[in-house]
Amino acid sequence: MLQFVSVHQQTPDKRDAAARRQDFEEIYDEYAPQKAGEQAARCSQCGVPFCQVHCPVQNNIPDWLMLTAEGRLEEAYEVSQATNNFPEICGRICPQDRLCEGNCVIEQAGHGTVTIGSIEKYITDTAWEKGWVKPVTPVRERPESVGVIGAGPAGLAAAEELRKQGYQVHVYDRYDRIGGLMIYGIPNFKLEKEVVERRAKLLRDSQVHFHLDTEIGSTISFAALRDKHDAILVATGVYKPREIQAPGVGLGNIVPALDYLIASNRNGLGDSVPAFEDGSLNAEGKRVVVIGGGDTAMDCVRTAVRQGAKSVKCLYRRNRQNMPGSQREVANAEEEGVEFVWLSAPLAFLGDAAGRVSGVRAAQVHLGAPDATGRQTPQIKEDEAYSVEADLVIKALGFDPEDLPHLFGEPELPVTRWGTLKVSYPSLMTSQSGVFAAGDIVRGASLVVWGIRDGRDAAAGIHDYIQKRVASAPTHAVAAE
């Protein structure tokens, strides 16, 4: 260890930008085993591991880096998966520059961070290749069952943890595939679909029961689900797109980001997608403008490039330093030809005679005093407006929760003033006995890794709740005949 003074930081090779524009394949190559061990040996093994402190699932990062440096990869995998249900997914899509790597001690000292995400991905991909990843086999089966609503990161993490305890777990999801936004929202160049699909198969092999194409409130009522299971976990995520209040927003070819990404991912999976096939949700040959600055906006601009857009611009109302998305994603997008128009806010949308969008009228923005969150407040300079030509405008302004009490037909389901579900900590149980909630539907739109953390916490709360009920249940002696 402690090789950071003599070994320079080196990430896996990245494919040439011109080549990656032509397909949806992952942009990074795999680490060679020797290189992975060499880079892991750069870890300083510091007494207070800030990488671990800033990891939502509290990964034991220095431990599995040391094991990787020593060539003890199976042990490294065991340590990695002990705290994270999907380490190979987090290794691919976590914004490490904002979490573990951004807080690495040697990064702060100017030596360049340990490449934690790439090594995490390497460890688990190797574990899959070697057959070290096994289905869950509980020590004993429990008779109690748990219903999980939502097959995204939080729901799947909770399902796996509950299976480890021996519970009978049933996962309900409105889509036809397992994975939530990991399968339909995140493009292949960041997360290949086979990576999610093999996790789904592992959960099936672990005897987690999936009920797909199931809408709670229509296919089955929420009340019936509660009657059927000893506990319920709501992990639906948030899917309602935030809207722009501006003239012309109703013009044709102005679309929500998630509609656009789902169409692209479904097309890549081989599904028939009429809106993609007729060009409505296809950027090919179009001048594309994406409004927003988060990771979803980065997914949209980079997808548009690969679909053969004529030009791709990203309008964001703050500057580069204040973007909520990963700086690595911004750099990758720029390499691939995306143009970022910083400090810009849409004022109106311009249309043609056919009622389709033809441009965005935007204003320059000045960043004022910080608000309650510490971020500088955008202030529009209305006298400095300009127009950007556009054939397709994608709104990537974030997501809000759907009206679950209405959708589920359960008006007593407690919600906050933001529409997220209200829970008690640390159990994550709502005011309805036996009904828990986790992930984005509680914390608002966030990262996959936070969904995993919340799912694990909810599973612990559910286990505690059921065991207390079992312990307090009256026992009946059987009379001997």
C-alpha positions as CSV (number, residue, x, y, z in Angstrom):
1,M,0.0,0.0,0.0
2,L,0.9,3.7,0.1
3,Q,2.1,3.6,-3.5
4,F,0.5,7.0,-4.3
5,V,3.9,8.8,-4.1
6,S,5.5,6.6,-6.8
7,V,2.5,5.3,-8.9
8,H,0.5,7.8,-10.9
9,Q,-3.3,7.7,-11.0
10,Q,-4.5,5.7,-14.1
11,T,-8.1,5.0,-15.0
12,P,-9.1,2.2,-17.5
13,D,-8.6,3.3,-21.1
14,K,-11.5,5.3,-22.5
15,R,-12.7,4.7,-26.0
16,D,-12.1,7.4,-28.6
17,A,-15.0,10.0,-28.6
18,A,-15.5,9.6,-32.3
19,A,-16.0,5.9,-31.9
20,R,-18.3,6.1,-28.9
21,R,-20.6,8.5,-30.7
22,Q,-21.5,5.7,-33.1
23,D,-22.9,3.2,-30.5
24,F,-24.3,2.7,-27.0
25,E,-21.5,0.5,-25.7
26,E,-19.8,1.2,-22.5
27,I,-17.0,3.8,-22.9
28,Y,-14.4,2.4,-20.5
29,D,-12.4,-0.7,-20.9
30,E,-11.8,-3.2,-18.2
31,Y,-8.8,-3.0,-15.9
32,A,-6.1,-5.6,-16.5
33,P,-5.6,-7.5,-13.2
34,Q,-2.1,-6.2,-12.7
35,K,-3.3,-2.6,-13.2
36,A,-6.2,-3.0,-10.8
37,G,-3.9,-4.2,-8.1
38,E,-1.4,-1.4,-8.8
39,Q,-4.0,1.3,-8.6
40,A,-5.5,-0.2,-5.5
41,A,-2.1,-0.1,-3.9
42,R,-2.1,3.7,-4.1
43,C,-4.6,3.8,-1.2
44,S,-3.0,5.6,1.9
45,Q,-5.1,3.4,4.3
46,C,-5.7,6.6,6.3
47,G,-7.0,6.4,9.9
48,V,-10.2,8.2,9.1
49,P,-11.3,6.9,5.7
50,F,-13.2,9.9,4.3
51,C,-14.0,7.8,1.2
52,Q,-16.1,5.5,3.4
53,V,-17.6,8.3,5.4
54,H,-18.9,9.9,2.2
55,C,-20.2,6.6,0.8
56,P,-24.0,6.3,1.3
57,V,-23.8,2.6,2.0
58,Q,-20.6,3.0,4.1
59,N,-18.5,0.6,1.9
60,N,-15.4,-0.7,3.6
61,I,-13.3,0.8,0.8
62,P,-9.8,0.7,2.3
63,D,-10.3,-2.9,3.2
64,W,-11.2,-4.1,-0.3
65,L,-8.6,-1.9,-1.9
66,M,-5.9,-3.6,0.3
67,L,-7.3,-7.1,-0.6
68,T,-7.2,-6.2,-4.3
69,A,-3.6,-4.9,-4.1
70,E,-2.7,-8.3,-2.5
71,G,-4.5,-10.2,-5.2
72,R,-7.1,-11.6,-2.8
73,L,-10.0,-10.8,-5.1
74,E,-12.6,-13.2,-3.8
75,E,-12.1,-11.8,-0.3
76,A,-12.3,-8.3,-1.7
77,Y,-15.6,-9.2,-3.3
78,E,-17.0,-10.6,0.0
79,V,-16.1,-7.4,1.8
80,S,-17.5,-5.2,-1.0
81,Q,-20.9,-7.0,-1.3
82,A,-21.3,-7.1,2.5
83,T,-22.4,-3.5,2.5
84,N,-23.7,-3.0,-1.1
85,N,-26.2,-5.2,-2.9
86,F,-25.2,-4.0,-6.4
87,P,-21.5,-3.0,-6.3
88,E,-20.9,-3.5,-10.0
89,I,-23.8,-1.1,-10.7
90,C,-22.5,1.5,-8.3
91,G,-19.0,1.1,-9.7
92,R,-20.5,2.2,-13.1
93,I,-23.0,4.9,-12.3
94,C,-22.2,6.4,-9.0
95,P,-20.8,10.0,-9.2
96,Q,-17.6,9.0,-7.4
97,D,-16.2,12.5,-8.0
98,R,-18.9,13.8,-5.7
99,L,-18.7,11.0,-3.1
100,C,-15.9,8.6,-2.3
101,E,-13.2,9.7,-4.8
102,G,-13.9,13.4,-4.3
103,N,-13.2,13.0,-0.6
104,C,-10.1,10.8,-1.0
105,V,-7.3,12.0,1.2
106,I,-4.6,11.7,-1.4
107,E,-6.9,13.6,-3.9
108,Q,-7.0,16.5,-1.4
109,A,-3.2,16.2,-1.1
110,G,-2.8,16.7,-4.8
111,H,-1.7,13.1,-5.8
112,G,-4.9,12.2,-7.7
113,T,-7.6,10.1,-6.1
114,V,-7.6,6.3,-5.9
115,T,-9.8,5.1,-8.8
116,I,-12.3,3.5,-6.4
117,G,-15.3,3.2,-8.8
118,S,-13.3,1.4,-11.5
119,I,-11.7,-1.0,-9.0
120,E,-15.2,-1.7,-7.4
121,K,-16.5,-2.6,-10.9
122,Y,-13.5,-4.7,-11.6
123,I,-13.8,-6.7,-8.4
124,T,-17.5,-7.6,-8.9
125,D,-17.2,-8.3,-12.7
126,T,-14.4,-10.7,-11.8
127,A,-16.6,-12.3,-9.2
128,W,-19.3,-12.9,-11.8
129,E,-16.8,-14.4,-14.2
130,K,-15.4,-16.7,-11.5
131,G,-18.8,-17.8,-10.2
132,W,-18.3,-16.3,-6.8
133,V,-21.7,-14.5,-6.9
134,K,-24.3,-16.9,-5.5
135,P,-28.1,-16.8,-4.9
136,V,-29.2,-16.1,-1.4
137,T,-29.7,-19.3,0.7
138,P,-31.3,-18.4,4.1
139,V,-30.3,-20.5,7.1
140,R,-34.0,-21.1,7.6
141,E,-37.2,-20.1,5.8
142,R,-39.7,-18.0,7.7
143,P,-43.5,-18.2,7.1
144,E,-44.0,-14.4,7.1
145,S,-44.2,-12.6,3.8
146,V,-43.4,-9.1,2.7
147,G,-44.8,-7.3,-0.3
148,V,-42.4,-4.8,-2.0
149,I,-43.9,-2.2,-4.4
150,G,-41.3,-1.2,-6.9
151,A,-38.5,-3.2,-8.6
152,G,-35.9,-0.4,-8.6
153,P,-32.8,-0.1,-6.5
154,A,-34.5,0.4,-3.1
155,G,-37.0,-2.3,-3.6
156,L,-34.5,-4.9,-4.9
157,A,-32.0,-4.1,-2.2
158,A,-34.7,-4.6,0.5
159,A,-35.9,-7.8,-1.2
160,E,-32.4,-9.3,-1.1
161,E,-31.9,-8.4,2.5
162,L,-35.2,-9.8,3.5
163,R,-34.5,-13.0,1.7
164,K,-31.3,-13.3,3.7
165,Q,-33.5,-13.4,6.8
166,G,-35.7,-16.1,5.2
167,Y,-38.8,-14.0,4.5
168,Q,-41.1,-14.9,1.6
169,V,-40.7,-11.8,-0.6
170,H,-43.0,-10.7,-3.4
171,V,-42.1,-7.7,-5.6
172,Y,-44.7,-5.9,-7.6
173,D,-43.9,-3.5,-10.4
174,R,-45.9,-1.8,-13.1
175,Y,-43.2,-2.3,-15.8
176,D,-42.5,-5.5,-17.7
177,R,-38.9,-5.8,-16.6
178,I,-37.0,-5.8,-13.3
179,G,-34.8,-2.8,-12.5
180,G,-36.9,0.4,-12.6
181,L,-34.8,3.3,-13.9
182,M,-31.7,1.1,-14.0
183,I,-33.2,-0.8,-16.9
184,Y,-35.3,1.9,-18.6
185,G,-33.8,5.3,-17.5
186,I,-30.1,4.9,-17.6
187,P,-28.5,4.4,-21.1
188,N,-26.3,1.4,-22.0
189,F,-23.1,3.5,-22.3
190,K,-23.3,4.0,-18.6
191,L,-25.0,0.7,-17.5
192,E,-25.4,-2.2,-19.9
193,K,-28.7,-3.9,-19.5
194,E,-27.2,-7.4,-19.1
195,V,-25.6,-6.1,-15.9
196,V,-29.1,-5.4,-14.5
197,E,-30.6,-8.5,-16.0
198,R,-28.1,-10.9,-14.3
199,R,-28.9,-9.3,-11.0
200,A,-32.6,-9.8,-11.7
201,K,-31.9,-13.5,-12.5
202,L,-29.9,-13.8,-9.2
203,L,-32.9,-12.5,-7.2
204,R,-35.2,-14.9,-9.0
205,D,-32.8,-17.7,-8.2
206,S,-32.9,-16.5,-4.6
207,Q,-36.6,-17.2,-4.6
208,V,-37.8,-13.6,-4.7
209,H,-41.2,-13.7,-6.5
210,F,-41.8,-11.0,-9.1
211,H,-45.2,-9.8,-10.2
212,L,-44.6,-7.5,-13.2
213,D,-47.2,-5.5,-15.2
214,T,-48.9,-5.0,-11.9
215,E,-50.5,-1.6,-11.1
216,I,-51.3,-1.1,-7.4
217,G,-54.8,0.4,-7.2
218,S,-56.0,-1.2,-10.4
219,T,-54.4,-4.7,-10.9
220,I,-54.6,-5.2,-7.2
221,S,-55.7,-2.9,-4.4
222,F,-53.4,-1.6,-1.8
223,A,-55.8,-3.0,0.9
224,A,-55.7,-6.4,-0.6
225,L,-51.9,-6.3,-0.7
226,R,-51.8,-5.4,3.0
227,D,-54.1,-8.3,3.8
228,K,-51.9,-10.7,1.8
229,H,-48.6,-9.8,3.5
230,D,-47.2,-9.3,7.0
231,A,-45.5,-6.0,5.9
232,I,-45.5,-3.7,2.9
233,L,-42.6,-1.7,1.5
234,V,-43.4,1.2,-0.9
235,A,-40.4,1.8,-3.1
236,T,-41.9,3.2,-6.2
237,G,-39.4,6.0,-6.9
238,V,-40.5,9.4,-8.3
239,Y,-41.6,9.6,-12.0
240,K,-43.6,12.8,-12.4
241,P,-41.6,15.3,-14.5
242,R,-41.2,18.8,-13.3
243,E,-42.6,21.3,-15.8
244,I,-41.5,24.6,-17.2
245,Q,-43.8,27.6,-16.9
246,A,-43.2,29.4,-20.1
247,P,-45.1,30.4,-23.2
248,G,-45.2,27.8,-25.9
249,V,-44.4,24.9,-23.6
250,G,-47.3,22.9,-25.2
251,L,-45.8,22.9,-28.7
252,G,-45.0,19.6,-30.4
253,N,-41.6,18.0,-30.0
254,I,-41.2,19.3,-26.5
255,V,-40.9,16.1,-24.4
256,P,-40.1,15.0,-20.9
257,A,-36.6,13.5,-20.4
258,L,-37.9,10.2,-19.0
259,D,-40.2,9.6,-22.0
260,Y,-37.2,10.2,-24.3
261,L,-34.9,7.9,-22.4
262,I,-37.4,5.1,-22.0
263,A,-38.1,5.1,-25.7
264,S,-34.4,4.9,-26.4
265,N,-33.8,2.1,-23.9
266,R,-36.8,0.1,-25.1
267,N,-35.7,0.4,-28.7
268,G,-32.2,-0.9,-27.6
269,L,-33.9,-3.8,-25.9
270,G,-35.6,-4.8,-29.1
271,D,-39.1,-3.6,-28.1
272,S,-41.4,-2.0,-30.7
273,V,-41.6,1.7,-29.8
274,P,-44.0,3.6,-32.1
275,A,-43.0,7.0,-30.8
276,F,-39.3,6.2,-31.6
277,E,-40.1,4.6,-35.0
278,D,-42.1,7.6,-36.2
279,G,-39.3,10.0,-35.1
280,S,-41.2,11.7,-32.2
281,L,-38.7,10.5,-29.6
282,N,-35.8,10.0,-31.9
283,A,-33.1,12.7,-32.2
284,E,-31.7,11.6,-35.5
285,G,-31.0,14.6,-37.8
286,K,-32.5,17.1,-35.3
287,R,-31.2,20.1,-33.5
288,V,-31.7,19.1,-29.9
289,V,-31.8,21.3,-26.9
290,V,-31.8,19.8,-23.4
291,I,-32.9,22.0,-20.5
292,G,-31.4,21.0,-17.2
293,G,-28.0,20.2,-15.6
294,G,-28.4,17.0,-13.6
295,D,-27.4,13.4,-14.4
296,T,-30.6,12.9,-16.3
297,A,-29.8,15.8,-18.6
298,M,-26.4,14.3,-19.2
299,D,-28.0,11.0,-20.2
300,C,-30.3,12.8,-22.6
301,V,-27.5,14.9,-24.4
302,R,-25.3,11.8,-24.8
303,T,-28.1,9.7,-26.0
304,A,-29.0,12.3,-28.6
305,V,-25.4,12.4,-29.9
306,R,-25.6,8.6,-30.4
307,Q,-28.9,8.8,-32.2
308,G,-27.3,11.0,-34.8
309,A,-28.6,14.4,-33.8
310,K,-27.5,17.3,-36.1
311,S,-26.5,19.4,-33.0
312,V,-26.9,19.0,-29.2
313,K,-27.0,21.9,-26.8
314,C,-27.6,21.8,-23.0
315,L,-29.1,25.0,-21.5
316,Y,-28.4,25.3,-17.7
317,R,-29.3,28.3,-15.6
318,R,-26.2,28.0,-13.4
319,N,-22.5,27.7,-14.2
320,R,-20.3,24.6,-14.5
321,Q,-19.2,24.7,-10.9
322,N,-22.8,24.7,-9.7
323,M,-24.1,21.8,-11.8
324,P,-25.8,19.0,-9.7
325,G,-24.6,16.3,-12.2
326,S,-21.3,14.6,-12.3
327,Q,-18.4,16.6,-13.7
328,R,-17.1,13.5,-15.3
329,E,-20.4,13.2,-17.2
330,V,-20.0,16.8,-18.4
331,A,-16.5,16.1,-19.6
332,N,-17.6,13.0,-21.4
333,A,-20.4,14.9,-23.1
334,E,-18.1,17.7,-24.2
335,E,-15.7,15.2,-25.7
336,E,-18.6,13.7,-27.6
337,G,-19.6,17.0,-29.1
338,V,-22.3,18.4,-26.8
339,E,-22.3,22.2,-26.4
340,F,-23.1,23.6,-23.0
341,V,-24.7,27.0,-22.8
342,W,-24.1,28.0,-19.2
343,L,-26.1,30.7,-17.3
344,S,-29.1,30.4,-19.6
345,A,-32.8,30.1,-18.7
346,P,-35.7,29.5,-21.1
347,L,-38.1,32.4,-21.4
348,A,-40.4,31.0,-24.1
349,F,-40.6,28.3,-26.9
350,L,-41.0,29.4,-30.5
351,G,-43.1,27.3,-32.9
352,D,-43.6,26.8,-36.7
353,A,-46.8,26.9,-38.7
354,A,-47.4,23.2,-37.9
355,G,-47.4,23.7,-34.2
356,R,-43.9,22.2,-33.6
357,V,-41.1,23.8,-31.7
358,S,-38.6,25.6,-33.8
359,G,-36.5,27.3,-31.1
360,V,-36.0,28.4,-27.5
361,R,-36.0,32.0,-26.5
362,A,-33.5,32.2,-23.6
363,A,-32.1,34.8,-21.3
364,Q,-28.7,35.2,-19.7
365,V,-28.5,34.6,-16.0
366,H,-26.5,36.2,-13.2
367,L,-25.8,34.3,-10.1
368,G,-26.8,36.3,-7.0
369,A,-26.6,35.7,-3.3
370,P,-26.7,32.1,-1.9
371,D,-30.1,30.7,-1.0
372,A,-31.0,28.5,2.0
373,T,-29.2,25.5,0.4
374,G,-26.0,27.5,0.0
375,R,-26.3,27.6,-3.8
376,Q,-26.2,31.0,-5.6
377,T,-29.7,32.1,-6.8
378,P,-30.1,32.5,-10.6
379,Q,-31.3,36.0,-11.6
380,I,-32.6,36.5,-15.1
381,K,-31.3,39.3,-17.3
382,E,-34.4,39.8,-19.4
383,D,-32.8,42.5,-21.5
384,E,-30.1,40.1,-22.7
385,A,-32.3,37.5,-24.5
386,Y,-31.4,35.4,-27.5
387,S,-32.8,32.5,-29.5
388,V,-31.5,28.9,-30.0
389,E,-32.8,26.9,-32.9
390,A,-34.4,23.5,-32.0
391,D,-36.3,20.7,-33.6
392,L,-36.5,18.7,-30.3
393,V,-36.5,20.1,-26.8
394,I,-36.1,17.7,-23.9
395,K,-37.1,18.8,-20.4
396,A,-34.7,17.4,-17.8
397,L,-35.7,19.5,-14.7
398,G,-36.0,16.6,-12.2
399,F,-38.9,14.6,-10.9
400,D,-41.6,14.8,-8.3
401,P,-43.6,12.1,-6.6
402,E,-46.9,10.9,-8.1
403,D,-50.1,11.2,-6.0
404,L,-49.7,7.7,-4.4
405,P,-52.8,8.0,-2.1
406,H,-54.9,8.6,-5.2
407,L,-53.1,6.0,-7.4
408,F,-53.3,3.4,-4.7
409,G,-56.8,4.2,-3.6
410,E,-55.4,4.7,-0.1
411,P,-56.3,8.2,1.0
412,E,-54.8,7.6,4.5
413,L,-51.3,7.0,3.2
414,P,-49.4,9.8,4.9
415,V,-47.5,12.3,2.6
416,T,-45.4,15.4,3.2
417,R,-46.1,18.8,1.7
418,W,-43.8,17.8,-1.2
419,G,-45.9,14.7,-1.9
420,T,-43.2,12.2,-0.7
421,L,-44.3,9.5,1.8
422,K,-43.9,10.4,5.4
423,V,-42.0,7.9,7.6
424,S,-40.5,7.6,11.0
425,Y,-36.8,7.1,11.5
426,P,-34.9,4.9,11.8
427,S,-37.6,2.2,11.1
428,L,-38.9,3.9,7.9
429,M,-42.4,2.9,8.8
430,T,-45.3,5.2,7.9
431,S,-48.1,5.9,10.4
432,Q,-49.9,2.9,8.9
433,S,-48.8,-0.2,10.9
434,G,-46.7,-2.5,8.8
435,V,-46.4,-0.1,5.9
436,F,-42.9,1.1,5.2
437,A,-41.4,3.3,2.5
438,A,-37.9,3.8,1.1
439,G,-35.9,5.4,-1.7
440,D,-36.8,8.4,-3.8
441,I,-40.5,8.2,-2.8
442,V,-39.3,9.3,0.7
443,R,-36.2,11.4,0.1
444,G,-37.1,12.8,-3.4
445,A,-35.2,12.2,-6.6
446,S,-31.7,11.0,-5.7
447,L,-28.9,8.5,-6.6
448,V,-29.1,4.8,-7.0
449,V,-26.7,4.3,-4.2
450,W,-29.0,6.2,-1.8
451,G,-31.9,3.9,-2.9
452,I,-29.8,0.9,-2.0
453,R,-29.0,2.4,1.4
454,D,-32.6,3.1,2.1
455,G,-33.7,-0.3,0.9
456,R,-31.3,-2.0,3.3
457,D,-32.5,0.3,6.2
458,A,-36.1,-0.5,5.4
459,A,-35.4,-4.2,5.4
460,A,-33.9,-3.9,8.9
461,G,-37.0,-2.0,10.0
462,I,-39.3,-4.6,8.6
463,H,-37.4,-7.4,10.2
464,D,-37.6,-5.7,13.6
465,Y,-41.3,-5.0,13.2
466,I,-42.2,-8.6,12.2
467,Q,-40.1,-10.1,14.9
468,K,-41.7,-7.9,17.6
469,R,-45.1,-9.1,16.4
470,V,-44.0,-12.7,16.5
471,A,-42.6,-12.3,20.0
472,S,-45.8,-10.7,21.2
473,A,-48.2,-13.2,19.6
474,P,-50.0,-15.5,22.1
475,T,-48.8,-19.0,22.2
476,H,-51.1,-22.0,22.5
477,A,-50.0,-25.2,24.1
478,V,-51.1,-28.3,22.3
479,A,-52.8,-30.7,24.7
480,A,-51.4,-34.2,24.7
481,E,-53.9,-36.9,24.0
